[in-house]
Amino acid sequence: MSSPHTPSPAPDATVIRVGRRSALTGLPCSIALMTIGAVGIFGAVLVATGKQKGEATVTGYVGLALAVVLGVLGVALFIPFWANRRSRILIDHTGFWLDKGGHQKVIPWNTLAGVALYWSEFGRNGKIYSLELYPTGTIDRDDPLLWSLVRDEEPLHPGLPRLRHRITLTAPNQRPVVEAVRSRVPHIWLGESQRAAGHIGRPDIRRHRQRRRDRTT
């Protein structure tokens, strides 16, 4: 969906550093979990070699196992936060740009039928947001940068396509993104809509892999 006439965002593009904001909160939490895991592994080694002080108990074993599990969770969280720490959203007169570690892709405004903001409850008092980009035509489900953003769901209004791009936004990010979109393309802004909890969903990894295999055979 990128255009050869728009190789990069305009100098006056609105820039939202979504990766940095997420990393500032996510990386410390994941490092803390990995530290707990390291303590658990160290304790397990002591138990296995018989060098621990005192008698090992069932409760102690459970605690060590839980620490290791938390450590694994910390690693699983650290990897995506670190990989996406430089991710940015840029919005200019051309379209909606995604920049992931220097790899850029633009979704031009003239290829969109509408843009909407979805939100759903997250936890007791939180909210999670997503920007829905509805195309006027077909989209590439397997685009190297955008495929994980593709969702196939009932549209906001009749006449809009089921297939769209969904960009997840945090509470601090959603306001500047919405303001920038509304200032650039007010004519395709569709407003906000509350969705059921967990509306973000997941990319269709299985079918994505299947389509890639089909193309290579």
ChimeraX attribute file (.defattr): number of C-alpha atoms within 10 A of each C-alpha:
attribute: neighborCount
match mode: 1-to-1
recipient: residues
	/A:1	13
	/A:2	14
	/A:3	12
	/A:4	7
	/A:5	7
	/A:6	12
	/A:7	11
	/A:8	15
	/A:9	22
	/A:10	14
	/A:11	7
	/A:12	10
	/A:13	17
	/A:14	20
	/A:15	16
	/A:16	18
	/A:17	16
	/A:18	21
	/A:19	22
	/A:20	17
	/A:21	17
	/A:22	20
	/A:23	20
	/A:24	12
	/A:25	11
	/A:26	19
	/A:27	20
	/A:28	13
	/A:29	15
	/A:30	23
	/A:31	16
	/A:32	14
	/A:33	23
	/A:34	24
	/A:35	17
	/A:36	21
	/A:37	24
	/A:38	18
	/A:39	16
	/A:40	22
	/A:41	18
	/A:42	14
	/A:43	21
	/A:44	20
	/A:45	13
	/A:46	13
	/A:47	17
	/A:48	10
	/A:49	9
	/A:50	12
	/A:51	10
	/A:52	13
	/A:53	8
	/A:54	7
	/A:55	8
	/A:56	11
	/A:57	9
	/A:58	8
	/A:59	9
	/A:60	14
	/A:61	15
	/A:62	11
	/A:63	15
	/A:64	22
	/A:65	17
	/A:66	15
	/A:67	23
	/A:68	24
	/A:69	17
	/A:70	21
	/A:71	24
	/A:72	18
	/A:73	15
	/A:74	23
	/A:75	16
	/A:76	13
	/A:77	18
	/A:78	20
	/A:79	12
	/A:80	14
	/A:81	21
	/A:82	15
	/A:83	13
	/A:84	17
	/A:85	20
	/A:86	18
	/A:87	22
	/A:88	20
	/A:89	21
	/A:90	23
	/A:91	25
	/A:92	21
	/A:93	16
	/A:94	20
	/A:95	24
	/A:96	21
	/A:97	22
	/A:98	21
	/A:99	20
	/A:100	17
	/A:101	13
	/A:102	10
	/A:103	9
	/A:104	18
	/A:105	22
	/A:106	22
	/A:107	20
	/A:108	19
	/A:109	21
	/A:110	13
	/A:111	16
	/A:112	16
	/A:113	18
	/A:114	23
	/A:115	26
	/A:116	19
	/A:117	22
	/A:118	23
	/A:119	24
	/A:120	18
	/A:121	16
	/A:122	14
	/A:123	9
	/A:124	6
	/A:125	6
	/A:126	10
	/A:127	14
	/A:128	19
	/A:129	25
	/A:130	21
	/A:131	20
	/A:132	23
	/A:133	25
	/A:134	24
	/A:135	22
	/A:136	15
	/A:137	10
	/A:138	12
	/A:139	17
	/A:140	11
	/A:141	19
	/A:142	17
	/A:143	14
	/A:144	9
	/A:145	13
	/A:146	19
	/A:147	17
	/A:148	18
	/A:149	21
	/A:150	22
	/A:151	19
	/A:152	13
	/A:153	10
	/A:154	11
	/A:155	14
	/A:156	18
	/A:157	10
	/A:158	8
	/A:159	8
	/A:160	15
	/A:161	19
	/A:162	15
	/A:163	20
	/A:164	23
	/A:165	22
	/A:166	24
	/A:167	19
	/A:168	19
	/A:169	21
	/A:170	16
	/A:171	13
	/A:172	11
	/A:173	17
	/A:174	20
	/A:175	12
	/A:176	14
	/A:177	21
	/A:178	18
	/A:179	12
	/A:180	20
	/A:181	23
	/A:182	16
	/A:183	14
	/A:184	17
	/A:185	17
	/A:186	14
	/A:187	11
	/A:188	18
	/A:189	18
	/A:190	16
	/A:191	13
	/A:192	17
	/A:193	12
	/A:194	12
	/A:195	13
	/A:196	11
	/A:197	14
	/A:198	12
	/A:199	16
	/A:200	20
	/A:201	11
	/A:202	11
	/A:203	15
	/A:204	15
	/A:205	12
	/A:206	8
	/A:207	12
	/A:208	16
	/A:209	12
	/A:210	10
	/A:211	13
	/A:212	11
	/A:213	10
	/A:214	9
	/A:215	8
	/A:216	6
	/A:217	5
